[in-house]
Structure formats: structure tokens, C-alpha cells
Amino acid sequence: MSILNRRLNDPSGQPPEKRPEPPAARPAAPPSAPPPDIGADRYNHLSAQKLRTSGKVAYLRKMLRPKLLKSVEEADTWMRSDADKVTVITERLKSAMEKVSAEKPEFRLSRDEWEELRTAMLDDLIGYGGIQALVEDKTCSEIMVNGPEQIFAELRGKLLETAHVFDDEEHVAWTAQRIVRPLHRTLDRSNPMVDARLPDGSRVHIVMPPSALQGTTISVRKFPEKRLDINDLVNNATVTPEVAEFLEACVKSRLNIVVSGGTGSGKTTLLNVLSGFIPNDERIVTIEDSAELQLAQRHVVRLETAPAMPGTTNLGILTIRDLVRGSLRMRPDRIVVGECRGGEAIDMLQAMNTGHDGSLTTVHSNNPRDCIGRLETLCLMSGVELPIYVIRRQITAAVDMIIQIARIKDGSRKIVQMTEVQGMEGEQVTLQDIFVYKQPGQRSNEPSPLGGGKLEPTGFRPNFYERLEENGFRIGGRIFGAGQGRIGERN
């Protein structure tokens, strides 16, 4: 065999005595596994050894990847689950391999190698490369790619390093481009960070080198296959049936609600559930960075931010703030902002104060008190020079209730506080907890970080209770803990 052929057969280019043995080819799927083209190890996310592609297959995979498509964009909208597209790619791969093996007999593949290559090519061209198995797995809620060698995933609430890898940095970059191209977004040196989404709505954030020092970084917040409703939250013990009834009354009575929580705490999921209580005869405008909300109502206008056009600095760009301002001219009954993270907070508060009651949004913060401070900071980011006292007045006039959600130590998500914004005393915002997540027998007034507890009433009836009654909701005092000892006010 010539030196050239030996180098083609082993792309590492290392001398034989220094070259590591390539991993054995992955076994074919047993009859009880998923479809025949999916190896059994695709779902063995926590294997002791990394699931690397064998040397020969890795070389062929990289060489043939761009050659099986008529253009680089041809398969951007094709799906891994589409049997017709699977057949198209398989037939093209067979034809290409016949030519390759005829010219270079050393590239003839065994049955196992053929199945490995076929699965790899399908993953790359109509799937998501090295993370395809995690995208397919319903038990995986988040995927984090830290360059080609490290892929972490949240599996049933626990964040773990998986056995999956990409072949190299070029392989990660190929997958990143496949994600952003269908959305007409650009990922290159001039625009090295992109927010995007998968076709199912899952949120994606990508950062490329040189900012990402370990290689292209991809973070995927997966979108639930089934749209959750309040019954799911009750079944998961996120809320009690009594609190679920109270939440429905609050949304239908057009209270302005802010959902507060940390990263990955379930803010968007809860916002989606709350949106489900909005009556079908109301016009709803949703505004998001990456569209995730799934509203079942008929009259919904979905708006999403837009990046600048390729090759320009700000031509064609639409921010959350632009969309919030524009939505006020669209005669919305409700405005739902996926997340306030900048100057749009001041516009959202203005909307809540000018006839758009019943609006909903989320904010990154650790507790209701911090949520108020976060809203103040976001308002100051708008560039509007207002005294802090005036901003607090705007907040207390606009926001009726803050719902704090958190991921607790056992990995589950719980509503840990429901707090009324009562007004101001002097220059301070007055808050009052209505429900707090506590352990059985807990005496502390602070939410518990442990599992096994539940939302308990504090004994205070909210000041907006009359609004609930005016809208036909007769909620008895027992839901608020009438007759039990009260937790002190939070000033």
C-alpha cells in the first residue's frame, strides 16, 4: 500500500508505532432497540468510554459530508424522522461509496462499518451530528456542547457529562451552521454569537472561536414535546390544586404577573401554562428572542426578534424593545413577553399601566425582592433618565404579583413563592407573600431548597382579592390559610 493510501486510510497521519488503536465499530442495533439505522449505544449517554467514530468511518464521514448534497442548503429543512429523506441520503451514500471503494479498495466497509457510516451521515446531513441522540431522547431537557470533546446533558433533572463527542471542531461547526442557516442567521467571525431555535422550538445559543476557547459552544434548551398545562404542574407537585385554581382566577381577572427565577428554573414553561388561562376571545401578542411559547388560543400574533442583515451593522434589526413598542399599535388585549432583559422593561411597564392589563413576562432573579431590583435596573438600561422613586412607582402601579420558580436540590422545579406587590411605603416597595414553599413542620419563613415540601398559605389574603370576586371567582378564605398563624410582612 502506498504512503498516500496509508495516510488516507488513517487521517491522523501518525506513524504506526505511535498511532492509537481506533475504537471498535459500534454494534448494530438489536431487534428491541430503536429503528435499524440507530445503534443501541445512541441512548447509552453515560457509557464509561466516549462513543467515538472509528478512524476509517470518521475520514469518510468528513470527506463525503458536503458531497452528498446538491447545495449546502439543500437539506436545511429536512428532518431526521422523515423516512423519504432518509432514503434519499442512503441512496446517495451507496452510490458515493461504490465509486470510492472501486477507486480505493481499502475503503470497502464491513456491514457494521456501513451501518456506522450511514447513521453518522444521516445525523450530520438531516440531524444534529454528535448530539442527535440527545435531541431524540425525550428524557433529556438540556444539551451543552463545550467544544468537540465535552457534551453535557440534563437527564431527569441531573446535569451529567455524556459519552457523546464530535469528531473534531469542523464537525461541531458544521452542525452549528445547519442550525442557524434555516433561520437566515449568520455565524462567522463578524457575528460569532447567535441565538437560534430548532424546528420544535427548542432554544439554542451558539458561540464560536476565538471567544469560545475550547471550540464552538452550543447550548440547547429543549422544547417539551407535549405542551404542558396546569394539570401537569399539579401532577408534578409544582403547585397544589388550590394554587392552580388561584392562578387561573388571577390570569382570567387580568392581573399583571411577572414570573421570576434563575436560569433553567422553568420560567418559560410556567409562562406558557399561565398563558393557557387567557380566554379564547382575546387578542394576544407574544414577543420573544427565540419563539418558544405554544399558545393554543386562536387569536395569537407571534413576534420574534430579528438580527441585522448579513454584511450590515444594524440594518433590519428588531429588538424586544422595538417589538414591545410596535405591539401597542396592534390592539392587543394581552402582551406576553418571553423575557425582559433590557430597556424593554420600561415599555412593558408602560403597557401594563396604560390599559393592557393581564400582561405576562419573565425576569431573571433569585427572589421577589431581587425581582423588583432587577426591574429597576432594566428600566435604567432604557436610557430614559428617571429618578429611582419614579421607576418604583411605575413598577408598583403595573405589577400585581410576582411568582418565583426555582430548581431545588433534587432537580425538580417548584413554585417557591407567590408574592403580591402591594404598593410603596415611603421610598420602599411593599411586598407580601401569599404562598411559600415549605417543608412539613418548617418554622422558617423562607422557601425551602429541599424536595418533599409544598406551597403553603401565609394566612394573608391579597389586596387584589376583590378583583377576583368582581370577575366571578369566589375563592374561599381557606385557600389563603384563614385562621392559621400569619407570616410577617415583607417590606
C-alpha positions in Angstrom: 0.0 0.0 0.0 1.4 3.5 -0.9 2.2 6.1 1.7 -0.7 8.2 0.3 -3.2 5.4 0.7 -2.0 4.7 4.2 -2.5 8.3 5.1 -6.0 8.3 3.6 -6.9 5.2 5.5 -5.7 6.9 8.7 -6.3 10.6 8.6 -4.3 11.1 11.8 -1.1 10.9 9.8 0.8 9.4 12.8 3.4 6.6 12.3 2.0 3.1 13.1 4.1 2.7 16.2 2.7 5.9 17.7 -0.8 5.7 16.5 -3.5 4.8 19.0 -5.7 1.9 18.2 -9.1 3.1 16.7 -12.1 2.2 18.8 -14.1 -0.8 17.7 -17.0 -0.1 15.4 -20.3 0.4 17.2 -22.5 -2.7 17.2 -25.7 -2.9 15.1 -28.9 -2.3 16.9 -30.6 -5.4 18.5 -34.2 -6.1 17.5 -35.5 -4.5 20.6 -33.7 -1.2 20.0 -35.0 1.9 18.1 -35.2 1.8 14.3 -32.5 -0.2 12.4 -30.3 2.8 11.5 -29.9 3.8 15.1 -27.2 1.9 17.0 -28.0 0.6 20.5 -25.4 2.9 22.0 -27.0 6.1 20.9 -29.0 6.1 24.1 -26.2 4.9 26.3 -25.4 8.5 27.1 -23.3 7.7 30.2 -21.1 5.0 28.8 -17.7 4.7 30.5 -15.9 5.2 27.2 -16.5 8.0 24.7 -18.6 7.0 21.7 -16.1 7.9 19.0 -16.5 7.2 15.4 -13.9 4.7 14.1 -11.0 6.1 12.1 -12.0 4.9 8.7 -15.6 6.0 9.1 -14.6 9.4 10.5 -12.5 10.1 7.5 -15.2 9.0 5.0 -17.8 11.0 7.0 -15.8 14.2 6.7 -14.9 13.6 3.1 -18.4 12.7 1.9 -20.4 15.2 4.1 -20.5 18.0 1.6 -20.6 15.8 -1.5 -24.0 14.1 -0.8 -25.9 17.4 -1.1 -26.7 19.3 -4.3 -26.0 22.5 -2.3 -25.0 23.2 1.2 -28.6 24.5 2.0 -30.4 21.6 0.3 -31.2 19.6 3.5 -31.6 22.5 5.9 -35.3 21.8 6.3 -35.1 18.0 6.1 -35.8 16.1 9.2 -34.1 13.0 10.7 -37.5 11.5 11.2 -38.6 11.8 7.5 -38.3 8.3 6.0 -38.3 9.7 2.5 -35.3 11.9 3.2 -33.5 9.1 5.0 -33.9 7.0 1.8 -32.6 9.8 -0.4 -29.4 10.3 1.7 -28.9 6.5 2.0 -29.1 6.0 -1.8 -26.7 8.9 -2.4 -24.3 7.4 0.1 -24.5 4.0 -1.5 -23.7 5.5 -4.9 -20.8 7.5 -3.5 -19.3 4.6 -1.6 -19.4 2.4 -4.8 -17.2 4.9 -6.5 -14.9 5.4 -3.5 -14.4 1.6 -3.0 -13.9 1.0 -6.7 -11.0 3.6 -6.8 -9.6 2.7 -3.3 -10.4 -0.9 -2.3 -9.0 -0.2 1.3 -12.2 1.8 1.9 -14.5 -1.2 1.4 -16.7 -1.4 4.5 -17.9 -4.3 6.6 -21.6 -4.4 7.4 -21.1 -2.8 10.8 -18.9 -0.1 9.3 -21.5 0.6 6.7 -24.3 1.0 9.3 -22.0 3.2 11.4 -21.2 5.5 8.4 -24.9 5.6 7.3 -26.1 6.6 10.8 -23.3 9.2 11.0 -24.1 10.7 7.6 -27.9 10.9 8.4 -27.1 12.5 11.7 -24.9 15.1 10.1 -27.0 15.9 7.0 -30.6 15.8 8.3 -29.9 15.7 12.0 -27.6 17.4 14.5 -24.4 15.5 14.3 -22.9 14.3 17.6 -25.9 15.5 19.7 -28.6 13.8 17.6 -29.1 11.0 20.1 -29.6 13.6 22.9 -32.0 15.6 20.7 -34.1 12.5 20.1 -34.1 11.4 23.8 -37.3 12.7 25.5 -35.7 12.4 29.0 -33.0 15.0 28.1 -34.1 18.6 28.8 -30.8 20.4 28.1 -27.7 19.9 26.0 -24.4 21.7 26.4 -21.6 21.3 23.9 -18.2 22.6 25.2 -16.2 22.0 22.0 -15.9 18.6 20.3 -14.7 16.6 23.3 -17.2 17.6 26.0 -21.0 17.2 25.8 -23.1 17.6 29.0 -26.8 17.0 29.3 -29.5 17.4 31.8 -31.1 14.0 32.2 -34.2 13.8 34.5 -33.1 16.9 36.3 -29.4 16.0 36.8 -26.6 17.6 34.8 -24.1 15.0 33.7 -21.2 14.6 31.2 -22.2 12.2 28.4 -20.2 9.8 26.3 -21.1 11.5 23.1 -18.5 13.5 21.2 -18.0 15.2 17.8 -15.2 14.1 15.5 -13.4 17.5 15.5 -14.1 21.2 15.6 -15.1 21.3 11.9 -17.8 18.7 12.8 -19.2 21.0 15.6 -19.1 24.0 13.2 -21.0 22.0 10.5 -23.8 21.3 13.0 -23.9 24.9 14.2 -24.3 26.1 10.6 -27.1 23.6 10.0 -28.9 25.1 13.0 -28.6 28.7 12.0 -28.9 28.6 8.2 -32.7 27.9 8.1 -33.3 30.9 10.3 -31.3 33.2 7.9 -28.9 34.0 10.7 -25.2 34.3 10.3 -22.5 32.6 12.4 -19.0 33.8 11.4 -16.1 35.8 12.6 -18.0 39.1 12.2 -21.0 37.6 14.1 -19.6 35.0 16.4 -22.5 34.6 18.8 -26.1 33.6 17.7 -29.4 32.9 19.3 -31.5 30.4 17.3 -34.0 27.6 17.7 -34.7 24.1 16.5 -37.8 23.3 14.4 -39.6 22.0 17.6 -39.0 25.4 19.3 -36.0 24.3 21.4 -33.8 27.3 22.2 -30.2 27.4 21.0 -27.3 29.6 21.9 -24.0 29.3 19.9 -20.6 30.9 20.5 -17.7 30.2 18.1 -13.9 30.7 18.5 -12.0 32.7 19.3 -14.4 33.7 22.0 -15.1 30.0 22.8 -11.7 28.8 23.8 -12.5 25.1 23.8 -14.2 25.2 20.4 -17.6 26.1 19.2 -20.1 26.0 22.2 -23.7 25.0 21.6 -26.3 25.2 24.4 -29.8 23.7 23.6 -32.8 24.2 25.9 -35.1 21.5 24.6 -38.7 22.2 24.0 -41.2 19.8 25.6 -42.8 17.5 23.0 -46.2 17.9 24.8 -47.4 21.4 25.7 -47.7 21.3 29.5 -50.8 22.6 31.2 -51.8 23.3 34.8 -52.8 19.6 35.3 -49.2 18.6 34.6 -47.9 21.1 37.2 -50.3 19.7 39.7 -49.3 16.1 38.9 -45.6 17.1 39.2 -46.3 18.7 42.6 -45.1 22.1 41.2 -48.4 23.6 42.5 -51.3 22.3 44.7 -54.8 22.1 43.2 -55.8 25.0 45.3 -53.0 27.2 44.0 -53.8 26.1 40.4 -57.4 27.4 40.9 -56.0 30.7 42.3 -53.6 31.1 39.3 -56.5 30.6 36.9 -58.5 33.3 38.7 -55.6 35.7 38.6 -54.9 35.3 34.9 -58.6 35.5 33.9 -59.1 38.5 36.2 -56.3 40.3 34.2 -53.7 40.7 36.8 -50.2 41.7 35.6 -47.9 38.9 36.6 -44.1 38.6 36.5 -42.5 35.1 36.6 -39.2 35.3 38.3 -36.5 32.7 38.5 -32.9 31.6 37.7 -31.6 30.0 34.6 -33.2 26.7 33.8 -35.8 27.1 36.6 -38.8 26.7 34.3 -39.9 30.3 33.8 -40.9 29.9 30.2 -42.7 26.7 30.9 -44.7 28.3 33.7 -45.4 31.4 31.5 -46.7 29.0 28.8 -49.0 27.4 31.4 -50.3 30.7 32.6 -50.9 31.9 29.1 -53.2 28.9 28.7 -55.7 30.5 31.0 -56.2 33.5 28.7 -59.7 33.4 27.2 -60.0 32.5 23.5 -61.8 35.7 22.6 -58.8 37.9 23.5 -56.1 39.1 21.1 -52.7 38.0 22.4 -49.3 39.3 21.1 -46.3 37.2 22.2 -42.8 38.7 21.9 -39.7 36.6 22.3 -36.0 36.4 21.4 -36.4 32.9 20.1 -40.0 31.8 19.8 -40.8 29.1 22.4 -44.3 29.8 23.7 -47.0 27.5 22.4 -50.4 29.1 22.9 -53.5 27.1 22.0 -55.7 30.1 21.5 -56.9 31.1 18.0 -56.1 34.8 18.0 -52.4 34.9 18.7 -49.8 37.1 17.0 -46.3 35.7 17.5 -43.3 38.1 17.2 -39.6 37.2 17.3 -36.6 39.4 17.3 -34.6 39.7 14.1 -30.8 40.1 13.7 -29.1 42.6 11.4 -29.0 41.6 7.8 -25.7 39.9 6.7 -23.0 42.3 5.9 -24.6 45.2 7.8 -24.3 46.6 11.3 -27.9 47.2 12.2 -29.9 47.1 9.0 -33.1 45.1 9.5 -32.6 44.5 13.2 -35.6 44.3 15.5 -35.1 44.1 19.3 -37.5 43.1 22.0 -38.0 46.8 22.8 -38.9 47.5 19.2 -41.5 44.8 19.2 -43.0 45.8 22.5 -43.4 49.4 21.2 -44.8 48.1 17.9 -47.2 45.7 19.6 -49.0 48.7 21.3 -50.2 49.7 17.8 -51.6 46.2 17.2 -54.6 46.5 19.5 -53.6 43.7 21.8 -55.8 42.6 24.7 -52.7 40.9 26.3 -49.0 41.2 25.8 -46.8 38.3 26.7 -43.0 39.0 26.7 -40.9 35.8 26.9 -38.3 37.6 29.0 -37.4 41.2 29.9 -33.7 41.5 29.9 -33.1 45.1 28.8 -34.6 48.5 28.3 -37.9 47.0 27.1 -38.8 46.6 30.8 -39.8 50.3 30.9 -42.0 49.9 27.8 -43.6 46.8 29.3 -44.4 48.6 32.5 -45.9 51.5 30.5 -48.1 49.0 28.6 -49.3 47.4 31.8 -50.1 50.9 33.1 -52.0 52.1 30.0 -54.8 49.6 29.6 -53.1 46.4 28.8 -54.0 44.6 32.0 -53.4 40.9 32.2 -49.9 41.1 30.6 -47.3 38.5 31.5 -43.5 38.4 31.4 -40.4 36.7 33.0 -37.3 38.1 34.7 -34.1 36.6 35.8 -33.8 37.0 39.6 -33.5 34.9 42.8 -36.4 36.1 44.8 -39.3 38.6 44.6 -37.3 41.4 46.3 -34.5 40.9 43.8 -37.1 40.9 41.0 -38.1 44.4 41.9 -34.4 45.5 41.9 -33.9 43.7 38.6 -36.8 45.6 37.0 -35.4 48.9 38.3 -32.0 48.1 36.7 -33.6 47.1 33.4 -35.6 50.3 33.3 -32.4 52.3 33.9 -30.9 50.5 30.9 -33.6 52.0 28.7 -31.7 55.3 28.6 -34.7 57.2 30.0 -33.5 59.3 32.8 -36.0 58.9 35.6 -35.4 59.0 39.4 -35.4 55.6 41.1 -38.5 56.7 43.1 -40.5 57.3 39.9 -39.4 53.9 38.5 -40.5 52.1 41.6 -43.9 53.9 41.3 -44.2 52.6 37.8 -43.4 49.1 39.0 -45.8 49.0 41.9 -48.6 50.6 39.7 -48.0 48.0 36.9 -47.2 44.7 38.6 -49.8 42.9 40.7 -48.0 39.6 41.6 -44.5 38.0 41.3 -44.3 34.2 41.0 -40.9 32.8 42.0 -40.0 29.5 40.5 -36.8 27.6 41.3 -35.0 24.3 40.6 -34.5 22.8 44.0 -31.8 20.4 45.2 -33.5 17.2 43.9 -33.6 18.6 40.4 -37.3 19.3 40.3 -38.8 22.7 39.5 -41.2 24.2 42.1 -43.0 27.5 42.6 -41.5 28.6 45.8 -43.1 32.0 46.4 -46.2 33.8 45.2 -45.9 37.4 46.3 -48.3 40.4 46.0 -46.8 43.8 45.1 -48.9 46.0 47.5 -47.5 49.4 46.9 -45.0 51.7 48.5 -44.2 52.9 52.0 -42.0 56.0 51.7 -39.5 55.1 49.1 -39.6 51.3 49.6 -41.7 48.8 47.7 -44.0 46.7 50.0 -44.3 43.0 49.2 -46.4 40.4 50.8 -46.0 36.6 50.4 -49.3 34.8 49.7 -47.8 31.3 49.4 -44.4 29.9 50.3 -42.9 26.5 49.5 -42.1 24.9 52.9 -41.2 21.5 54.4 -43.6 19.8 56.8 -43.1 21.4 60.2 -40.9 24.1 58.9 -40.9 27.3 61.0 -38.7 29.5 58.9 -40.5 32.0 56.6 -38.0 31.4 53.8 -38.7 29.0 50.9 -37.2 25.6 51.4 -34.5 24.4 48.9 -35.3 20.8 49.5 -37.8 18.4 47.9 -40.8 16.9 49.6 -42.5 20.2 50.5 -45.5 22.1 49.2 -46.8 25.6 48.7 -48.4 26.7 51.9 -50.5 29.8 52.5 -49.1 32.5 54.7 -52.5 33.5 56.2 -52.7 36.8 54.3 -55.5 37.4 51.8 -54.2 39.5 48.8 -55.4 43.1 48.4 -56.5 42.2 44.8 -58.9 39.6 46.1 -61.9 41.9 45.3 -60.8 42.0 41.7 -61.1 38.2 41.6 -64.6 38.4 43.1 -65.6 41.1 40.6 -64.6 38.6 37.8 -66.8 35.9 39.2 -64.2 33.9 41.2 -65.4 33.0 44.7 -62.3 31.7 46.4 -62.8 30.8 50.0 -60.5 32.1 52.7 -59.2 28.6 53.5 -57.0 28.7 50.4 -55.1 31.6 52.0 -54.9 29.9 55.3 -57.7 31.7 57.1 -57.5 31.0 60.8 -53.8 30.0 60.9 -50.9 31.9 62.2 -49.5 34.5 59.8 -46.0 35.0 58.4 -44.8 38.6 58.9 -45.0 41.1 56.2 -42.0 41.6 53.9 -41.1 45.2 53.5 
